Amino acid sequence: MYLTRIKLDMTKTNTMKALVCPSRFHGAIESAESDGRTRKLWRIDELGGEKYLLILSEKELDFSNVSDQFGAERPQTKCYDTLLDRVKNGGKWQFRLKANPVIHKKDTNSHRGRPVGLIGNKQQEEWLKKQALKNGFSLEDGMWLVTEFKWYDFKKGERRNHVRILSVTYEGELTVTDEKLLKVALTNGIGREKAYGLGMLTIVGVR
């Protein structure tokens, strides 16, 4: 696995449009791979007043087309397996997850039900607690919180279909309870709407 970071150029029209309509980022990221699509996760992060595009890919890919459209500098890529090898049961890590917490309500037109975004802070927190149980980590009360939630409203495709997606950012400290499950979550993501920059869980060592 490889993690790529691209500093975004906020003076570019393409960047500003993509921040409103994340399917633009998705399209550019997928176009970096011409010989068949492999799994990728991506997310927009903000650090020190700058915005960055993070991309996790199975193969080391050339994302220069992405930086040409949206970036202020060339892509920076590093091997992600080194970090994955350090994930062990009982370990504590700082984490960030930008996700789409939903529940499925009964709908006669859908077998799984209709996904409905969870807008209450308590509901959003309960959603992550349930995800933690399934994905190999635990959360201690007072050691994590919701830092942002927002809605994306945009139109996509030739038919200009309307898309409305809830994005919630969680940050804090986690403890590894099942290293195999957590590694799957780190490489496959958590929850829905991964094509739109959600579901990517990242960790760094506790300072």
MIBAPA-28903 format. One record per residue (C-alpha): x, y, z; residue number from 1; chain. Coordinates in nm, 3 decimals, decimal comma. Layout:
((X Y Z) NUM "A");
...
# end
This chain:
((0,000 0,000 0,000) 1 "A");
((0,112 0,357 -0,074) 2 "A");
((0,007 0,689 0,076) 3 "A");
((0,026 0,997 -0,145) 4 "A");
((-0,013 1,357 -0,030) 5 "A");
((-0,080 1,654 -0,257) 6 "A");
((-0,095 2,010 -0,128) 7 "A");
((-0,395 2,179 -0,289) 8 "A");
((-0,372 2,509 -0,474) 9 "A");
((-0,668 2,711 -0,351) 10 "A");
((-0,623 2,966 -0,631) 11 "A");
((-0,713 2,708 -0,898) 12 "A");
((-1,072 2,706 -1,020) 13 "A");
((-1,060 2,326 -1,054) 14 "A");
((-0,971 2,292 -0,686) 15 "A");
((-1,254 2,513 -0,566) 16 "A");
((-1,505 2,327 -0,783) 17 "A");
((-1,381 1,988 -0,660) 18 "A");
((-1,410 2,090 -0,294) 19 "A");
((-1,780 2,149 -0,358) 20 "A");
((-1,826 1,849 -0,588) 21 "A");
((-1,596 1,567 -0,465) 22 "A");
((-1,676 1,346 -0,763) 23 "A");
((-1,423 1,565 -0,951) 24 "A");
((-1,143 1,447 -0,722) 25 "A");
((-1,265 1,088 -0,759) 26 "A");
((-1,257 1,105 -1,138) 27 "A");
((-0,906 1,248 -1,146) 28 "A");
((-0,776 0,989 -0,899) 29 "A");
((-0,925 0,698 -1,094) 30 "A");
((-0,782 0,828 -1,422) 31 "A");
((-0,430 0,784 -1,281) 32 "A");
((-0,466 0,409 -1,338) 33 "A");
((-0,516 0,299 -1,698) 34 "A");
((-0,471 -0,079 -1,668) 35 "A");
((-0,767 -0,162 -1,447) 36 "A");
((-0,894 -0,005 -1,128) 37 "A");
((-0,764 -0,114 -0,791) 38 "A");
((-0,890 -0,013 -0,448) 39 "A");
((-0,818 0,344 -0,341) 40 "A");
((-0,920 0,564 -0,053) 41 "A");
((-0,888 0,939 -0,042) 42 "A");
((-0,964 1,233 0,184) 43 "A");
((-0,917 1,608 0,216) 44 "A");
((-0,725 1,714 0,527) 45 "A");
((-0,641 2,058 0,662) 46 "A");
((-0,313 2,128 0,839) 47 "A");
((-0,164 2,464 0,931) 48 "A");
((-0,418 2,650 0,722) 49 "A");
((-0,340 2,447 0,409) 50 "A");
((-0,555 2,178 0,250) 51 "A");
((-0,411 1,846 0,136) 52 "A");
((-0,542 1,557 -0,071) 53 "A");
((-0,448 1,218 0,077) 54 "A");
((-0,470 0,908 -0,144) 55 "A");
((-0,416 0,550 -0,030) 56 "A");
((-0,356 0,306 -0,317) 57 "A");
((-0,263 -0,060 -0,355) 58 "A");
((0,004 0,025 -0,612) 59 "A");
((0,247 0,312 -0,641) 60 "A");
((0,077 0,530 -0,902) 61 "A");
((0,167 0,850 -1,083) 62 "A");
((-0,078 1,113 -0,959) 63 "A");
((0,085 1,399 -1,150) 64 "A");
((-0,242 1,445 -1,342) 65 "A");
((-0,416 1,508 -1,009) 66 "A");
((-0,156 1,760 -0,895) 67 "A");
((-0,171 1,932 -1,235) 68 "A");
((-0,543 1,990 -1,189) 69 "A");
((-0,559 2,070 -0,819) 70 "A");
((-0,212 2,083 -0,666) 71 "A");
((0,034 2,346 -0,556) 72 "A");
((0,325 2,100 -0,567) 73 "A");
((0,419 1,756 -0,694) 74 "A");
((0,275 1,448 -0,522) 75 "A");
((0,467 1,302 -0,227) 76 "A");
((0,435 0,924 -0,194) 77 "A");
((0,559 0,684 0,073) 78 "A");
((0,515 0,314 0,148) 79 "A");
((0,228 0,255 0,391) 80 "A");
((0,321 -0,103 0,481) 81 "A");
((0,584 0,020 0,728) 82 "A");
((0,309 0,175 0,940) 83 "A");
((0,079 -0,126 0,903) 84 "A");
((0,355 -0,353 1,032) 85 "A");
((0,367 -0,148 1,354) 86 "A");
((-0,002 -0,205 1,435) 87 "A");
((-0,015 -0,449 1,726) 88 "A");
((-0,278 -0,550 1,979) 89 "A");
((-0,283 -0,315 2,277) 90 "A");
((-0,117 -0,031 2,088) 91 "A");
((-0,250 0,322 2,121) 92 "A");
((-0,274 0,557 1,823) 93 "A");
((-0,403 0,901 1,740) 94 "A");
((-0,664 0,865 1,466) 95 "A");
((-0,866 1,066 1,220) 96 "A");
((-1,167 0,936 1,031) 97 "A");
((-1,388 1,129 0,792) 98 "A");
((-1,696 0,913 0,747) 99 "A");
((-2,059 0,894 0,640) 100 "A");
((-2,253 0,773 0,948) 101 "A");
((-2,596 0,650 0,844) 102 "A");
((-2,874 0,416 0,948) 103 "A");
((-3,095 0,229 0,704) 104 "A");
((-3,468 0,293 0,728) 105 "A");
((-3,725 0,062 0,575) 106 "A");
((-3,799 0,138 0,213) 107 "A");
((-4,018 -0,071 -0,016) 108 "A");
((-3,787 0,015 -0,307) 109 "A");
((-3,470 -0,110 -0,140) 110 "A");
((-3,378 -0,444 0,017) 111 "A");
((-3,130 -0,287 0,258) 112 "A");
((-3,345 0,017 0,328) 113 "A");
((-3,285 0,385 0,262) 114 "A");
((-2,965 0,533 0,411) 115 "A");
((-3,033 0,831 0,637) 116 "A");
((-2,752 1,051 0,771) 117 "A");
((-2,714 1,077 1,148) 118 "A");
((-2,711 1,447 1,236) 119 "A");
((-2,721 1,432 1,617) 120 "A");
((-2,384 1,437 1,793) 121 "A");
((-2,481 1,147 2,020) 122 "A");
((-2,600 0,940 1,724) 123 "A");
((-2,278 1,011 1,537) 124 "A");
((-2,074 0,901 1,838) 125 "A");
((-2,276 0,582 1,883) 126 "A");
((-2,222 0,498 1,518) 127 "A");
((-1,844 0,513 1,559) 128 "A");
((-1,855 0,303 1,877) 129 "A");
((-2,033 0,031 1,681) 130 "A");
((-1,782 0,058 1,397) 131 "A");
((-1,497 0,026 1,646) 132 "A");
((-1,628 -0,309 1,769) 133 "A");
((-1,635 -0,442 1,412) 134 "A");
((-1,301 -0,298 1,306) 135 "A");
((-1,057 -0,401 1,575) 136 "A");
((-1,027 -0,101 1,804) 137 "A");
((-1,175 0,048 2,119) 138 "A");
((-1,248 0,407 2,220) 139 "A");
((-1,218 0,547 2,570) 140 "A");
((-1,470 0,811 2,677) 141 "A");
((-1,318 1,157 2,677) 142 "A");
((-1,033 1,057 2,444) 143 "A");
((-1,206 1,127 2,112) 144 "A");
((-1,472 1,356 1,965) 145 "A");
((-1,652 1,477 1,655) 146 "A");
((-1,454 1,772 1,520) 147 "A");
((-1,663 1,859 1,213) 148 "A");
((-1,977 1,766 1,028) 149 "A");
((-2,105 1,905 0,701) 150 "A");
((-2,325 1,823 0,405) 151 "A");
((-2,209 1,791 0,047) 152 "A");
((-2,474 1,893 -0,206) 153 "A");
((-2,381 1,857 -0,571) 154 "A");
((-2,492 1,723 -0,908) 155 "A");
((-2,307 1,446 -1,092) 156 "A");
((-2,310 1,267 -1,424) 157 "A");
((-2,463 1,358 -1,755) 158 "A");
((-2,811 1,350 -1,603) 159 "A");
((-2,699 1,592 -1,332) 160 "A");
((-2,841 1,373 -1,058) 161 "A");
((-2,856 1,542 -0,720) 162 "A");
((-2,631 1,395 -0,450) 163 "A");
((-2,649 1,488 -0,081) 164 "A");
((-2,397 1,327 0,155) 165 "A");
((-2,321 1,377 0,523) 166 "A");
((-1,954 1,400 0,619) 167 "A");
((-1,846 1,367 0,983) 168 "A");
((-1,487 1,393 1,107) 169 "A");
((-1,379 1,203 1,417) 170 "A");
((-1,047 1,252 1,593) 171 "A");
((-0,884 1,120 1,908) 172 "A");
((-0,710 0,815 2,049) 173 "A");
((-0,787 0,450 1,984) 174 "A");
((-0,658 0,124 2,129) 175 "A");
((-0,596 -0,177 1,905) 176 "A");
((-0,804 -0,479 2,009) 177 "A");
((-0,768 -0,690 1,693) 178 "A");
((-0,472 -0,593 1,476) 179 "A");
((-0,592 -0,794 1,175) 180 "A");
((-0,932 -0,626 1,168) 181 "A");
((-0,782 -0,281 1,216) 182 "A");
((-0,539 -0,333 0,929) 183 "A");
((-0,834 -0,423 0,707) 184 "A");
((-1,010 -0,102 0,816) 185 "A");
((-0,696 0,102 0,746) 186 "A");
((-0,668 -0,034 0,392) 187 "A");
((-1,036 -0,078 0,300) 188 "A");
((-1,194 0,212 0,488) 189 "A");
((-1,499 0,231 0,712) 190 "A");
((-1,857 0,297 0,605) 191 "A");
((-2,011 0,429 0,284) 192 "A");
((-1,936 0,684 0,013) 193 "A");
((-1,565 0,611 -0,026) 194 "A");
((-1,576 0,742 -0,383) 195 "A");
((-1,654 1,085 -0,239) 196 "A");
((-1,360 1,106 0,001) 197 "A");
((-1,516 0,938 0,304) 198 "A");
((-1,426 0,625 0,501) 199 "A");
((-1,048 0,672 0,516) 200 "A");
((-0,909 0,601 0,864) 201 "A");
((-0,555 0,719 0,938) 202 "A");
((-0,341 0,675 1,249) 203 "A");
((-0,020 0,822 1,389) 204 "A");
((0,178 0,731 1,699) 205 "A");
((0,066 0,879 2,030) 206 "A");
((0,298 1,159 2,140) 207 "A");
# end
